[in-house]
Amino acid sequence: YHIAFIRDGSYKSFIATRTNDFCIDVNGSERLRIDSDGRVIIANGGSGGTADVNADNFVVKNYTNSGSCGISILNADNLNSTLYFGNASDSKHAEVVWSDASNLFLIGTSNAGASIKFRTANQADAVLIDSSGNIGINSMTPDTQFKVDAVGKGIFTTSDTLSSNDFNKGQFTVRNKAGGQGAFLDFRATSGNGVGRGVIAKIGGFNTYS
């Protein structure tokens, strides 16, 4: 079944049902489809793949030409453009906001205990900011305010406690994961006379090279 819109004696657009889906055609091509599961698909045509089943309720496609594809959120001057993430019991657990008045782009959570994680490559965890504001690079359980874990090689971290391994609260700490070797802090230039020169701290003493 369909409803056709005609102008100057020719068909310009259709509202139709196809295999239990609701479709709108414009200028001879399908532009909008609401399928029998309630999913909304804009520009359904083309030979490309389908969206991931975990994110297919609203899909925008552009497989038929060389142009870009995207979604825009536009608002009046000095107001916010906002995207919220939530669930059935709470409509706001996380947000992405552009504040035009503050000239600020914000990514954040609205849930106690929530963290923000960044991934690279094939879903590899890279950076985490936990609910206490601790930052971990290659460390998804940072126990200090800043921690870099060069996996299998060493750790660079800040210290906010006093323990047998800490000289003073608030220090920077470098630890070597290789057994029986010292931990080094090396300052040097990348070229010229600076190569091989710097300051090195190690277990059992402190050496200065010039």
C-alpha positions in Angstrom: 0.0 0.0 0.0 1.2 3.5 -0.7 0.2 7.2 -0.9 1.7 9.0 -3.8 2.4 12.8 -4.1 2.3 14.1 -7.6 3.5 17.4 -9.0 3.4 18.6 -12.6 2.0 15.2 -13.7 4.8 13.1 -12.2 5.3 11.2 -8.9 7.6 13.0 -6.5 7.3 11.1 -3.2 5.6 8.1 -1.6 4.5 7.0 1.8 4.4 3.2 1.6 4.5 -0.1 3.6 7.1 -2.7 2.5 7.3 -6.1 4.3 5.6 -4.6 7.4 7.9 -1.6 7.4 6.8 2.0 7.1 8.8 3.9 4.4 9.0 7.4 2.9 10.4 7.8 -0.6 11.6 11.1 -2.0 12.6 11.7 -5.7 12.5 8.0 -6.5 14.6 6.8 -3.5 13.8 5.6 -0.1 14.8 8.2 2.5 13.2 7.0 5.8 12.2 3.5 7.1 10.7 2.5 10.4 10.9 -1.3 10.5 8.6 -3.7 12.3 10.8 -3.7 15.4 10.5 0.1 15.7 14.0 0.9 14.4 14.4 4.2 12.5 16.7 4.0 9.5 17.5 7.1 7.3 18.6 6.4 3.7 18.3 2.6 4.0 19.5 1.8 0.5 23.0 0.8 -0.7 25.1 -2.3 -0.4 26.9 -1.5 2.9 26.7 -3.4 6.1 24.2 -3.1 8.9 24.6 -1.4 12.3 25.7 -3.3 15.4 22.7 -4.9 17.1 23.6 -2.9 20.3 23.2 0.4 18.5 20.7 -0.1 15.7 17.6 1.8 17.0 18.5 4.9 15.0 20.8 4.5 11.9 21.9 7.1 9.4 23.3 5.6 6.1 25.0 7.1 3.1 26.3 4.3 0.8 25.2 5.6 -2.5 27.5 8.5 -3.1 30.9 9.9 -2.1 29.5 12.5 0.4 30.0 12.5 4.1 27.4 11.1 6.6 26.6 12.5 10.0 24.2 13.9 12.6 24.2 17.5 13.8 22.9 19.1 17.0 22.5 22.8 16.4 21.1 25.4 18.9 20.7 29.1 19.2 23.7 31.3 20.2 24.8 31.1 23.9 22.8 27.9 24.7 23.7 24.3 25.2 23.7 21.4 22.7 23.3 18.2 24.7 23.3 14.4 24.4 22.3 12.4 27.5 22.7 8.7 28.3 20.5 6.9 30.8 18.2 4.0 31.5 14.6 3.3 32.4 14.9 4.5 36.0 17.2 7.5 35.4 17.3 9.5 32.2 20.8 11.0 32.9 23.8 8.9 33.8 26.3 10.5 31.4 26.4 13.5 29.0 28.1 15.1 26.1 27.5 18.9 26.1 28.7 21.8 24.0 28.1 25.0 26.0 28.2 27.9 23.6 28.0 30.5 26.3 31.0 29.1 28.2 32.9 28.1 25.1 33.2 24.6 26.7 33.0 21.0 25.4 32.1 18.7 28.2 32.1 14.9 28.5 31.0 13.7 31.9 29.1 11.3 34.1 26.1 12.0 36.5 26.3 8.8 38.5 28.1 8.3 41.8 31.1 5.9 41.4 31.2 6.3 37.5 34.4 6.5 35.6 35.4 7.6 32.1 37.5 5.3 29.9 39.3 5.9 26.6 40.1 3.0 24.2 42.4 2.7 21.2 43.3 0.1 18.5 40.8 -2.8 18.7 39.0 -1.8 22.0 42.2 -1.7 24.0 41.9 0.2 27.3 44.2 3.2 27.2 43.2 5.9 29.7 40.9 5.8 32.7 39.6 8.6 35.0 38.0 7.1 38.0 35.3 8.6 40.2 37.9 10.0 42.6 39.6 11.9 39.7 42.6 9.5 39.6 44.1 9.2 36.1 45.6 6.0 34.8 47.4 5.5 31.5 47.7 1.8 30.7 46.4 1.4 34.3 42.7 0.8 34.8 43.0 0.8 38.6 45.0 3.9 39.4 45.6 4.1 43.2 47.2 7.6 43.0 46.1 10.8 41.4 48.3 10.1 38.3 49.8 6.7 37.2 51.5 5.6 34.0 52.1 1.9 33.6 54.7 1.0 30.9 53.4 -2.6 30.9 56.2 -5.0 31.9 58.8 -2.2 32.1 58.1 0.3 34.8 55.6 2.6 36.6 55.6 6.4 37.0 53.2 7.6 39.6 52.5 10.2 42.3 52.4 9.3 45.9 49.7 10.5 48.3 50.4 8.3 51.2 53.3 7.6 53.6 54.6 4.0 53.5 57.8 2.1 53.6 58.4 2.7 49.9 57.7 6.4 50.0 60.2 9.1 51.2 57.7 11.9 51.5 54.0 12.4 50.8 53.4 14.1 47.5 56.5 12.8 45.7 56.9 11.5 42.2 57.8 7.8 42.2 59.5 5.7 39.5 59.5 1.9 40.0 61.2 -0.7 37.8 59.4 -3.9 37.3 62.6 -5.8 36.4 63.9 -7.7 39.4 67.2 -6.7 40.9 67.5 -3.5 38.9 67.3 0.1 39.9 64.7 2.7 39.1 65.9 5.5 36.9 64.9 9.1 36.3 66.9 10.4 33.3 67.0 13.9 31.9 68.8 14.3 28.6 68.6 16.1 25.3 67.8 14.1 22.1 70.7 15.3 20.1 74.2 16.8 20.3 76.2 16.8 23.5 73.1 16.0 25.5 73.0 12.4 24.5 74.0 10.1 27.3 74.1 13.0 29.8 71.7 13.7 32.6 70.7 12.8 36.1 70.1 9.2 37.1 68.7 8.1 40.5 69.0 4.4 41.4 68.5 2.0 44.3 71.3 2.5 46.8 72.4 5.9 45.9 72.1 8.9 43.7 74.5 9.6 40.8 74.9 12.8 38.8 76.4 12.7 35.3 77.5 15.8 33.4 
